[in-house]
Amino acid sequence: MNWKKFFIAFIAAFVFLFVFGFIWYGNLMHGAHQEVTALFRPEAEFKEHFPWLILGEIVMAFFLTMLCARFVPAGGVGSGAMLGLLVALVYTGVHVIDFAVMPLTTKILFGWIVGAIIEYSVAGAIIGAIYKPGSRMTT
């Protein structure tokens, strides 16, 4: 495993996941989340738990990078995006289960599903673009 490329891909994925999450879930879906405020922490309490959000993004970025490095050894944008899409589809199942057991709106359900598909497909593409074997010279 190329640890230097792994680390760079992991950092790039983390930055993308964090920024995308802030824009998509924190801003674009803010109104939808306000429809069920009882399910979410109040703003002050959320700020106290913000380090947990960062840890979650680190965990997701690390293991998505690990999956790409392990199961897409040739790298590449397309292969990374496909693996990211598959991870997002696993998330879809989790979101549907959440919808079944929590009083979420369909707007939130579909927002989370679309967000995950975009987020993890792009993150996988970023990782695939960065973590790929260098060209080998043959003699």
QUILINGI-V45067 format. One record per residue. PHI is phi in radians with two decimals (none if undefined). PSI is psi in radians with two decimals (* if undefined). D_LAST is the distance of its C-alpha to the last C-alpha in Angstrom with 2 decimals. Layout:
phi=<PHI | PHI>
psi=<PSI | PSI>
d_last=<D_LAST | D_LAST>
This chain:
phi=<none | -1.56 | -1.19 | -1.14 | -1.13 | -1.03 | -1.11 | -1.12 | -1.12 | -1.09 | -1.10 | -1.09 | -1.14 | -1.04 | -1.05 | -1.09 | -1.03 | -1.16 | -1.17 | -1.07 | -1.04 | -1.09 | -1.23 | -1.26 | -1.42 | -1.39 | -1.93 | -1.11 | -1.72 | -0.97 | -1.09 | -1.13 | -1.16 | -1.20 | -1.25 | -2.33 | -1.04 | -1.13 | -1.49 | -2.09 | -1.17 | -1.10 | -0.90 | -1.11 | -1.21 | -1.06 | -1.06 | -1.16 | -1.73 | -0.97 | -0.99 | -1.19 | -1.10 | -1.09 | -1.04 | -1.07 | -1.15 | -1.10 | -1.04 | -1.10 | -1.12 | -1.09 | -1.34 | -1.15 | -1.11 | -1.09 | -1.07 | -1.10 | -1.11 | -1.45 | -1.90 | -2.28 | -1.09 | -1.34 | 1.21 | 1.87 | -1.07 | -1.10 | -1.15 | -1.12 | -1.09 | -1.12 | -1.12 | -1.06 | -1.08 | -1.11 | -1.09 | -1.07 | -1.21 | -1.10 | -1.01 | -0.99 | -1.07 | -1.10 | -1.15 | -1.14 | -1.11 | -0.97 | -1.07 | -1.23 | -1.87 | -2.16 | -1.37 | -1.48 | -1.52 | -1.14 | -1.05 | -1.18 | -0.97 | -1.25 | -1.11 | -1.16 | -1.13 | -1.08 | -1.03 | -1.11 | -1.09 | -1.14 | -1.01 | -1.43 | -1.17 | -1.18 | -1.05 | -1.09 | -1.12 | -1.09 | -1.09 | -1.07 | -1.24 | -1.55 | -1.65 | -2.50 | -1.11 | -1.24 | -1.19 | -1.78 | -1.56 | -2.02 | -2.04>
psi=<2.39 | 1.72 | -0.54 | -0.86 | -0.66 | -0.84 | -0.75 | -0.76 | -0.71 | -0.81 | -0.77 | -0.73 | -0.75 | -0.84 | -0.79 | -0.85 | -0.73 | -0.84 | -0.78 | -0.79 | -0.72 | -0.80 | -0.89 | -1.03 | -0.66 | -0.56 | -1.06 | -0.60 | 0.09 | -0.78 | -0.72 | -0.70 | -0.53 | -0.30 | -0.35 | 1.00 | -0.45 | -0.34 | -0.22 | 2.70 | 2.55 | 2.74 | -0.83 | -0.74 | -0.63 | -0.75 | -0.61 | -0.52 | 0.09 | -0.67 | -0.53 | -0.64 | -0.78 | -0.76 | -0.74 | -0.73 | -0.67 | -0.81 | -0.82 | -0.79 | -0.73 | -0.86 | -0.50 | -0.72 | -0.72 | -0.75 | -0.77 | -0.79 | -0.64 | -0.72 | -0.07 | 1.07 | -0.43 | -0.27 | -2.81 | 2.56 | -0.84 | -0.79 | -0.71 | -0.74 | -0.69 | -0.75 | -0.73 | -0.71 | -0.74 | -0.70 | -0.75 | -0.65 | -0.53 | -0.76 | -0.63 | -0.75 | -0.73 | -0.75 | -0.66 | -0.70 | -0.78 | -0.75 | -0.63 | -0.57 | -0.17 | 2.61 | 1.10 | 2.73 | 2.79 | -0.51 | -0.75 | -0.79 | -0.92 | -0.55 | -0.73 | -0.73 | -0.88 | -0.75 | -0.78 | -0.72 | -0.82 | -0.88 | -0.89 | -0.45 | -0.79 | -0.76 | -0.73 | -0.69 | -0.71 | -0.82 | -0.79 | -0.60 | -0.58 | -0.82 | 1.53 | 2.64 | 2.53 | 2.81 | 2.42 | 2.38 | 2.34 | 2.57 | *>
d_last=<23.77 | 22.96 | 26.45 | 26.14 | 25.31 | 27.89 | 30.53 | 29.97 | 30.13 | 33.20 | 34.97 | 34.30 | 35.62 | 38.61 | 39.53 | 39.33 | 41.36 | 43.93 | 44.43 | 44.48 | 46.92 | 49.16 | 49.28 | 49.53 | 51.58 | 53.30 | 54.28 | 53.97 | 55.34 | 57.82 | 60.74 | 59.93 | 59.70 | 63.08 | 64.67 | 64.32 | 64.66 | 66.00 | 62.53 | 60.87 | 61.51 | 63.71 | 61.91 | 63.00 | 61.98 | 58.62 | 57.91 | 58.62 | 56.08 | 53.41 | 51.20 | 51.02 | 49.72 | 46.97 | 46.13 | 45.98 | 43.54 | 41.35 | 41.43 | 40.60 | 37.71 | 36.30 | 36.49 | 35.31 | 32.20 | 31.90 | 32.30 | 29.60 | 27.14 | 28.06 | 28.58 | 26.38 | 23.11 | 21.16 | 23.67 | 24.80 | 28.23 | 29.50 | 28.66 | 30.11 | 33.16 | 33.74 | 33.75 | 36.06 | 38.29 | 38.60 | 39.61 | 42.12 | 43.54 | 44.17 | 46.06 | 48.04 | 49.53 | 50.52 | 52.13 | 54.08 | 55.33 | 56.31 | 58.22 | 60.04 | 61.18 | 61.63 | 63.78 | 60.92 | 61.38 | 59.32 | 58.26 | 56.69 | 55.15 | 53.45 | 52.55 | 50.82 | 48.98 | 47.82 | 46.93 | 44.81 | 42.96 | 42.17 | 41.53 | 39.11 | 37.26 | 36.59 | 35.81 | 33.31 | 31.70 | 31.53 | 29.95 | 27.44 | 26.51 | 26.05 | 24.75 | 21.52 | 18.06 | 15.99 | 13.04 | 9.87 | 6.66 | 3.76 | 0.00>
